[in-house]
């Protein structure tokens, strides 16, 4: 079980590590909104981490509804990944300093001096990807591979796809 | 009002016309899932149209919950678009034939002969985009531009961003 989890984590890490921007979809007053997020510079270990600002609207949305989707689109390699998870705002200076990388200055010019700099953590519950170079919508169903890296929190087990 | 709607439609068309694959996020038993969709080859007129197969799982999801998000990510031009809308499955042969383009054969090899070929229509209610080359998360809020091309169906007016 633990081996399978590690294998899934490694696979998802391989898929997303070169995608620099992901789209984060949240539920906002009943509608779905997405926005670009700079992806992490370190290996994925089961949780996705994003730097964000406490002044953005999405932090409010996540406080109201923690269910999110993170999609990674890499048209050049025809790789598309859907990650389903539960988001959480983490305002922990030690963790912020641990994960900080100067590359994030492109998005946060003040870096660690920015008092609004916080982390958004997404605990990954399910992931699917499409990586066939000639992937067609008809084939997609057959190509869907699911990576389950944790237990679903909402009891919707009937839709859980397991390796 | 009609002029503004036309202007918004034109702007959104300009933003998305070169993005070949979008990610469609749906609500599936309470969780958010996304998948790649080949985008339309014709101009956007207020509704987004996608070819799909009646045998895919997303058609069931949309029948249960019509709220969707369509995200367009174009890393090369650093353009990211979020479209919020209401989806509908359209199984209308005349419309299918009208919108069909041989380029879709890459995804649907049997083309118009495929009995499962159907359309997914997304009535666009709201769109936001980020197109600054040096777009940062801090700046993003200021750069958000909203394109409202229709009325919201769920009454969540307090979050509606209007031009």
HADDOCK unambig.tbl for C-alpha pairs under 7 A between the chains (distance, minus, plus):
assign (segid A and resid 29 and name CA) (segid B and resid 156 and name CA) 6.28 0.50 0.50
assign (segid A and resid 31 and name CA) (segid B and resid 67 and name CA) 6.42 0.50 0.50
assign (segid A and resid 31 and name CA) (segid B and resid 84 and name CA) 6.96 0.50 0.50
assign (segid A and resid 32 and name CA) (segid B and resid 67 and name CA) 6.93 0.50 0.50
assign (segid A and resid 32 and name CA) (segid B and resid 68 and name CA) 6.00 0.50 0.50
assign (segid A and resid 32 and name CA) (segid B and resid 69 and name CA) 5.32 0.50 0.50
assign (segid A and resid 32 and name CA) (segid B and resid 84 and name CA) 5.98 0.50 0.50
assign (segid A and resid 33 and name CA) (segid B and resid 69 and name CA) 6.16 0.50 0.50
assign (segid A and resid 33 and name CA) (segid B and resid 82 and name CA) 6.37 0.50 0.50
assign (segid A and resid 33 and name CA) (segid B and resid 84 and name CA) 6.16 0.50 0.50
assign (segid A and resid 34 and name CA) (segid B and resid 71 and name CA) 6.75 0.50 0.50
assign (segid A and resid 34 and name CA) (segid B and resid 82 and name CA) 5.27 0.50 0.50
assign (segid A and resid 35 and name CA) (segid B and resid 82 and name CA) 6.37 0.50 0.50
assign (segid A and resid 36 and name CA) (segid B and resid 80 and name CA) 6.44 0.50 0.50
assign (segid A and resid 52 and name CA) (segid B and resid 137 and name CA) 6.62 0.50 0.50
assign (segid A and resid 53 and name CA) (segid B and resid 138 and name CA) 6.59 0.50 0.50
assign (segid A and resid 56 and name CA) (segid B and resid 141 and name CA) 6.86 0.50 0.50
assign (segid A and resid 67 and name CA) (segid B and resid 31 and name CA) 6.42 0.50 0.50
assign (segid A and resid 67 and name CA) (segid B and resid 32 and name CA) 6.92 0.50 0.50
assign (segid A and resid 68 and name CA) (segid B and resid 32 and name CA) 6.01 0.50 0.50
assign (segid A and resid 69 and name CA) (segid B and resid 32 and name CA) 5.33 0.50 0.50
assign (segid A and resid 69 and name CA) (segid B and resid 33 and name CA) 6.16 0.50 0.50
assign (segid A and resid 71 and name CA) (segid B and resid 34 and name CA) 6.75 0.50 0.50
assign (segid A and resid 73 and name CA) (segid B and resid 73 and name CA) 6.88 0.50 0.50
assign (segid A and resid 80 and name CA) (segid B and resid 36 and name CA) 6.44 0.50 0.50
assign (segid A and resid 82 and name CA) (segid B and resid 33 and name CA) 6.36 0.50 0.50
assign (segid A and resid 82 and name CA) (segid B and resid 34 and name CA) 5.26 0.50 0.50
assign (segid A and resid 82 and name CA) (segid B and resid 35 and name CA) 6.37 0.50 0.50
assign (segid A and resid 84 and name CA) (segid B and resid 31 and name CA) 6.95 0.50 0.50
assign (segid A and resid 84 and name CA) (segid B and resid 32 and name CA) 5.98 0.50 0.50
assign (segid A and resid 84 and name CA) (segid B and resid 33 and name CA) 6.15 0.50 0.50
assign (segid A and resid 106 and name CA) (segid B and resid 136 and name CA) 6.56 0.50 0.50
assign (segid A and resid 107 and name CA) (segid B and resid 136 and name CA) 3.91 0.50 0.50
assign (segid A and resid 107 and name CA) (segid B and resid 137 and name CA) 5.45 0.50 0.50
assign (segid A and resid 107 and name CA) (segid B and resid 138 and name CA) 6.79 0.50 0.50
assign (segid A and resid 108 and name CA) (segid B and resid 136 and name CA) 6.62 0.50 0.50
assign (segid A and resid 108 and name CA) (segid B and resid 137 and name CA) 6.99 0.50 0.50
assign (segid A and resid 108 and name CA) (segid B and resid 138 and name CA) 6.59 0.50 0.50
assign (segid A and resid 136 and name CA) (segid B and resid 106 and name CA) 6.50 0.50 0.50
assign (segid A and resid 136 and name CA) (segid B and resid 107 and name CA) 3.91 0.50 0.50
assign (segid A and resid 136 and name CA) (segid B and resid 108 and name CA) 6.67 0.50 0.50
assign (segid A and resid 137 and name CA) (segid B and resid 52 and name CA) 6.74 0.50 0.50
assign (segid A and resid 137 and name CA) (segid B and resid 107 and name CA) 5.37 0.50 0.50
assign (segid A and resid 137 and name CA) (segid B and resid 108 and name CA) 6.97 0.50 0.50
assign (segid A and resid 138 and name CA) (segid B and resid 53 and name CA) 6.72 0.50 0.50
assign (segid A and resid 138 and name CA) (segid B and resid 107 and name CA) 6.66 0.50 0.50
assign (segid A and resid 138 and name CA) (segid B and resid 108 and name CA) 6.50 0.50 0.50
assign (segid A and resid 141 and name CA) (segid B and resid 56 and name CA) 6.87 0.50 0.50
assign (segid A and resid 156 and name CA) (segid B and resid 29 and name CA) 6.38 0.50 0.50
